[in-house]
Amino acid sequence: MANHLETIAVHGAKGYDPLTGAVSIPIYQSVTFRHPGLAATTGYDYSRLQNPTREELENTIARLEHAKYGLAFASGMAAISTIVKLFPAGSHFILSDDLYGGVYRLVTEIYKDYGITATFVDLTDLAATQAAIQPETKAVFLEVPTNPMMKIVDIRAISELARAHNLLTIVDSTLLSPFLIQPLVLGADLVVHSASKYLGGHNDTLAGVLALNVPSLHEKLRLIQKSEGAVLAPLDSWLILRGIKTLAIRMERQQQNALTIAEWLQKHPKVEQVFFPGLPDHPGRNLLLTQARGFGATLSFRVKNAATAEAVLNQVRLIYYAESLGGTETLITYPILQTHQAIPAEMRDKLGIDDHLLRLSAGIEHIDDLIADLEQALA
């Protein structure tokens, strides 16, 4: 049995197809499964309930996250929406004030009709987090690092505070991936990923995954998943499995590229500030090192004016101006217009998400080519 994450990522849960010996788990492109007889089953009935390819992905995610259970969904937002449905109408959530705009929109626009309320807090401030707890509070939701300002939240401290008040701790660790961090080991109750990002790794598959250890929560999540049907299709499950096989080597290269880019940007006269936890002056660097094996490969940076930001977005050639992150291609994003447009202007202003801010996801290209492209774009 493999113990190292690099090996688990390559071999997955089963390692190979036991029926044929295929070292790549087959794509079971079937909706329904034949029963061998009355009251007898192969363990599979209908692919909305479970599919062998999706099951292998879910078990692989569980192994990577040191979890008992994994679940795979049609997108990261489908996974988060399923989490919200664990709780009754009228529930209150505490969320990071710096988070993906789609989560803000989901909670404040979609689930408000079901009586769901939320308070957005700087979760690096434990006292402020505790002060936000209400009688109806059910969970704390955080990202590590936060997106796009790259703040580092103490998962152990938040989890301890949450347990003391009978709250769940939910961690979105998309930006670090299981290669770098396992939030369940740190005390979290649920971990969620947009598997479209580092897990898939090739900007070609939409998917979301959850991992957890609590049987009762798993049963509820399974019930919601099979009832609503936002499950990951067999082909997409296989694509994420294939992506996971190279997770370790991709992350190593991407982290190296991100750190080099961050250091280069810090010295550029048109750049005011770089937000990347791998830099020595990042305030959360030492804390992250107590929780994770690395710093990830996504960074943000502020240029001196909006005109420079627009010029960079218009002039990059090798780097693509596009939403998303975590793929083999380096992407640059304008949070104010893309990922965080749903966030109210006053929240964005407080955090510093303005028309000077750019977010970059380092890919696996040669670092000299990436630096050259940034250099000409900033010129």
N, C-alpha and C positions, 0 to 999 in steps of 0.2 A: 504493500500500500504506500503510495507516494505521500510524502509529508510536505514537500516544498511546493510553493505556489506555482513556480514556473512549470513544474511537472504536471500538477493538477490541471493547469490551464491547457496543456497540450493533450492530455489523455482524457479529461473530463471525468464523468462519474463511472460509466461502464468501461471506457477505454476503447471498446470496439463493439461491433454488432455480434452478439453471441450466436445468432442463427447462421450467419454466413462467414463470419470472420472479417468482414469489411472494417478497415481501420477508420473509415469515415462513417459515422452513424448515418443510416439512410434517411432520405426525405420520405416520410410516410404520408404521401399525398392522397390520403383517403379520409373522407368524412365519416364513413361508418365502417364497422368491423363485424365480420361474421361470427356468430356464436356457435361453438361446437355442439351444442345441444340445449335442451330445455333447462333453464336455471343454471346454465354453464356459461362462462365468459373467459375470454383471453386476458381480461383485465382492462380491455379497451372496448368502448361501446360506440361513442360518438365523439368526434374530435373537438367539439366545444367543451366537453367534459375533460377529456385528456387525449393526447396524441403522443405516440412514442418518441417522436423527434423533439417535441416541446418538453416532454418529461425529462429527456436527457439534458436539455439546457437547464431546466429548473433544478435538477439534481447537481449539475455542474456549478451553478451559481451558489447553491447551498454549501457545497464543499469549499468554494473560494472564499465565502463569507464566514466560515466556521459556524454555519447554521444547520438546523435540522430540516428546514423547509425553504423551498424556492418557488416562486410563481413568475410566469412570463406573460406579458400583456402586449397589446397591439402598439402601445406607445408608453413613454414615461408618464405622460399626463393621465393616461388610462389607469396606470398603476396608482398614482397619487389620488385620483378620483375614487378609486376603490377603497383606499385607506380612509378617506373622509366618511365613506358610508359605514364604517365600523361603528360610528358614533351616532347617538340619537339626535333628533331635531332639537335645536336650542343649545347645542354644544358650543363651547368657546375654545379657540385655539390660540396659542402663542407662536408666532412665526418670526423668523429673522427679518429685520427691516431691510436687509440687503439680500434679495433672492430673485430667482427667475420670474420675470413678469407674468408668465403663464400661470404660475401658482397663485400669484396675487389675484389675477383675473378669475381664476376658478373659485377661490374662496369668497371674494367680495362681490362677484357678479352672478355666478351660477348658483352657488349654494346659499346665498343670502335668502333666497325664496324658501329655503328649508329651515330658516331660523339659525343658521350657522353664523357666528360672529368671530372676529379675529382681532388680536392686538399685535402690532408689528413693533418689535423691540430689538435694540442692539444686544444680541445674546452674548456678546463678550462682556457685558456688564451683568454680573450675577444678581446684584441687588435690584437692578431694574427688571430683570426677568422674574424674580420672586415677587416684586411689587405688582406685576401684571397678572398674577394668578387670581382667578375669580372662582366662586363656587361652581360655576358651570364649566370651568376649564377642564379639558380632557387630554390634551397633548401639547407637546412642544415640538415644533418642526424647524429643523435647521439644515443648512448646507455647509459643507466643509471642502475647500474654503468657500466663503460666501461669494456670490456672483453678482456683479463683476468686480467688487472692491477688494476681494481676496482677504477678508478678515478671517481670523482663526478663532473658532469657538471651542471652549474646553468641553469636550463631549462627556468626559467623566463627571465633571462638576454639574453640568446640566442634567445628566442622567440621575445623579444622586439627589439633586433638588426635585426632579420630577417624581422619583420613587417616594420621596418623603410626603408628597402631596397626591399620591395615587394617580399620577399622570403618565402617559406613554411618551417616550422619546423617539422621534422619527428623524432619521438622518438621511439626507440626500448626499451621497458621496460620489456622484457622477464625475466630478472634476478630478478625483484622485484614483478611482477604480479600486477593485479589490486587490490589485497588485500592490497598492501602497497603504491601504488602511482597511481595517475590519471593525466598523463601529459597534457591532454586537459584542465584541470582546471588551470594548470600553464601557459597556453598560447600556447601550441603546437597545430599544425593543424592536424596532423595525429599521431596515435599511432599504433605500430605493435608489435605482439608477435609471437614467435614460440610457438604455443599452445601445441606442443609436450612436452614442459618443465613443468612449474608449473601448467598451466591450466589443462592439461591432468593428469599430476602428477604420472603416473604409468609406464613410459617408454614403452608404448605399442601402441601409436597412433601418426602418423605423421600428423601435421596440422599447419595452420597459420591463424591469424585473424588480421583484421584492425578495427579501430574505429575512427570516425570523426563526425564533426558537420556541415560541409559546404555542402549544397545541390548540388551545381554544381560539386564539386569534387566527391561526392557520385555517381552522374549520370555517370560521366566519368569512375569511377572505376567499376561500374556495367556493363557498356558497354564492357569494356575490359574483365571483368570476364566471362560474358556469351559468348563473342565472342571467347575467347581462351580456355575456358573450364577447367581451373585449379581449379575446385571447390572441396569442401570437400564432400566426399561420405556420405550417410545417416548413415551408421553404425559408421563411424569415427566421425561424428557430435554427435551422441548419446554418444560415448565413452568420448568425450571431455566434454559434458554436465554432464555426470556422474562424471568425474574427478573434475569438478568445484564445485560440491556439497560439497566436503571435502577440498576445497582450503584453507579455513581459518584455520581449525585445523591442516592441514598438514604444512602450512607455520609457524604457531606458534611453532610447535615442531622442524621443520627444522631450523628455526632461532636460537632457543635455543641451538640445537646441534652444529650449525655452530659457534656460539660465544664461546661455551665451547671448541671446537676443536681449534679455533684460539688462545684462551688464552693459551691452553696447548702447541700448537706448538711454541708460542713465547718463552717459557721457555726451549725448547728442544735444547741441545747443537749442534745438527746437522742442525738446522734450522737457516738461516741467517735473514730472513725477512718474515713477514706475511702481506698480503694485504687483509684487510677486514674492511669495513667502520664501523662496530660495535665496533671496538677497540678504546679506548680513544685517542690513538696517531695518528689515521688516519687523514690526513689533510683535508679530505672532510666530516668528520663525522658531524660537526655542520651544514654545508650547507645541507646535505642530510636530516637532521632532520627538516629543514624548508620546505622540499618538500614531504617527505614520512613519513609513519607511522612506518617504521622499516628499517632494513639494509639488508634484504635478507638472503639467506642461501648458497651462493656460495662464495668461498674464493680462493685465490692463495697464494702459499708460495715458497720461495727459499731455497733450501738446499745448503750445502757448496760445493758440486761438482756433476758432472754428474753421477759418480758411485753411489752416494747415491740415486739420483733420480731414476736411473735404478733399484737399489735394492728395493726401495719402490714399484715400479710398478710390479716387479716380485714377491714380498713377500706378498702383501696384499691378504687377503683371504675373509674376510667378505665384505670389500670394494672392489668394482669391478673396474678394470682398463678398462675403456670404455669411448667412446665419449658421449656427451650430458650432461644434468643436469636437476635438478628440479623434479626428480622422488622420489618415496618412498625409493628406494635403494640408498645408498651412492656410488657415483662414483668418481673416480680420473682419471684425464686426463693429457696428456703430450702435451701442446699446440704446441710446436715446431714441433712435428710430426703429430699432429692430427688437431685440430681446426684452427690452424694458420699457417699451412704449406704453404698456398698460399700467405702469406704475404712475401714481399721481405726481404732478410736477413738483409739489412741495416736498415729497419724499425723495425724489430724484435729486433735487437741489441740496437737501440736507446731507445726502450721501456723497455728492460730488459727481453724480451721473448726469453730465451736461454735454454740450456740443463740442467739448474739448477732449472727451474721453473715448478711447478706442480699446477694444479687447482683441487679443490675438491668441490663437490656438496653434502652437507649434506642431508642425508635421515631422516627417522623417526625411525630408530633402537634405541635401548637403548644406551645412550651415553657411558656407561662403556665398552660395547662391541666394539664400534667404537674406543675409545681411546686405548683399549688393542690391537686392530689390528694395529693401527698406531705405537704403541710402539714396537711391535714385528717386524714390517716391517722396522722401522728406526734403530732397533738394528742390 
